[in-house]
């Protein structure tokens, strides 16, 4: 629930920042809603495909781990084609702007980078906290701490650039 409030506050702040651009004032919200819909649809599709593959796995006794990885990649590609068809249908009902699609790309990229940060922090949390407590100089800072700080800075910088480009109608 706290995350939902945080997202709402961020959306309001972004709305205030980009208020100059009245034509697509809610592009960030539209992109978020469309991305959420796409994630839900693709998750349902992928889970269904995996369940079907599992049900028929007894028919393929010689499947190896590499084959499963390839099968999973194929399922992801088919899900992408499925979403493409959904987007084409949606575009007939309500035309999608290039700005909205670009913002969706940014949301995806930011989420992937954030997931990497999350994995780094929580995979090595105890070790990282121990290092931070014992840091007496910058030479003792681990690569993980620097990576988390660097990736976080990249996301923050990217958000600033996107907001600047959006307010100057370059996306």
N, C-alpha and C positions, 0 to 999 in steps of 0.2 A: 504494500500500500504506500509506503514511503517513496518507493521508486516511482510510482504513478504520480504522486504529488511533485516529485522532483522533475519528472518529464514535463508535467503541466507548467511548472514555473519556468523551465527552460524554454518551452514553446512560447510562453507569453513574452519573455525577454527577447527572444528572436523576433517575435511579431512586432515588438516595439522598435527594434533595431532596423528591421526591413520595411517599416511602415511607409517609407518614401515610395515604394513600388506598389502602388495600389492595385495594379492589374493582377498581379500574382501574389498578393499579400499572404495568402495561406498556403503557398507552395510547399513549405516545410511540413505543415500538418497534412496536406494531401499526400505528399510523398510518404510520410510515416504511416498513414492509414493504408495506402496502396501496398507498401512493403509488408505491413503486418498481414494483410489479406493474402499476399503472395506466399509469405512464410507459412501461414496456416494451411493453405491449399497444397503447397509442396510437401509439407510435413505429412499431411494425410496421404498424399500420393506415395511418398517414399516409404512410409510405414506399411502401407498396403502392399506395395511391391515387395518389401522385405518379408512380410508374412507369407505372401504367395510363394516367394522363392524358397522360404523355409519349408512350406508345406510340400513343395515339389522336390526338395533336396534329396529325398530318398531315391528319386529317379536318376540321380547323378552321383553314383558312389565314389567317383574318382575326383571330386572337387577338392582342390587344395587351397591353401590360404591365398596364394597369388590369384587363383581363379575367382575367389570370393571378392578380392579387392577390385578386380576387373569388373565383376558383376555389379558391385556397388557403384563403381564409376559409371557404368552403363545406365543404371537406375537413375543416377543424378542427372545424366545428360537427357534421358527421356523425360524426367521431371521438368527440366529446363525447357524442353520443346513443348510440353504440356502448358507450362506457364506462359510461354510465348503465344500459344493459341488463345489462352485466357485473356492476355493483354490485347491481342487483336480484336477479340470480341468486345472487351471493355472499351477499346478505342472507338468502336462503332457507336456505342451508346453515349460515351462522353469522351471527346478527344483528349488525348494525353499530350501535355506540352513537353518539349525537350528539357525544359528546366526541371520539371517534376521528375523525369527519368534520370537526369543528372544527379539530382539530390538523392534519389534512391541509391544510385551507385555510391555516392559519398557515404550514406548511412551504412551500406554493406561494408565498405572498406573500413570505416571507423569502427564498426562492430567487430570485424575480424582482428583489427589491431588491438582493440580493447580486450578481446578474448585471449589474445596472446599475453597481454599484460597480466590479466587475471590468472592465467595458468602459471606464469612465472612467479607471481607473488605468492599464490596459495600452494604451489607445488614445493616451494622452498621457503615458506613463511617463517618457520622456526629458525632456520639457519640465517635467513636474511635479518630477522629481528635481533638475533644474537650478534651478528656483525655490526648492525647499526648501533647497538648498545655499547659495543667495545670500540667504536671508531674514535680514534684520537686524532687522526689525520686523514686526509683524502686518499692517501696511498692504501689504506686498509679497506676501502669500499669495494665490494665485490662487483663482478661484471653484471650480475642480475640486478643489483640496485641501479647501476648506471643504465642498463637496458630499459628498466621500468621508467626511470626518469626521462630518458631519451624518447621512448615511444610515446609517453604521455605528452611531452613537449611537441612532438610531431602532430599529434591529434589536435592539440590546442591551436597550433599554428595553422593547420589545415582548416579548422573551423573559422578562424579569423579571415583567411583568404577567401573561403567560400562566401562568407557573409559580405565581404568587401565586393567580390565579383557580382554577387546577387544584387546588392544595392546600386551598383553601377550598370546593371542590366547586361552583364557580359555572360551570364548563364541563364 
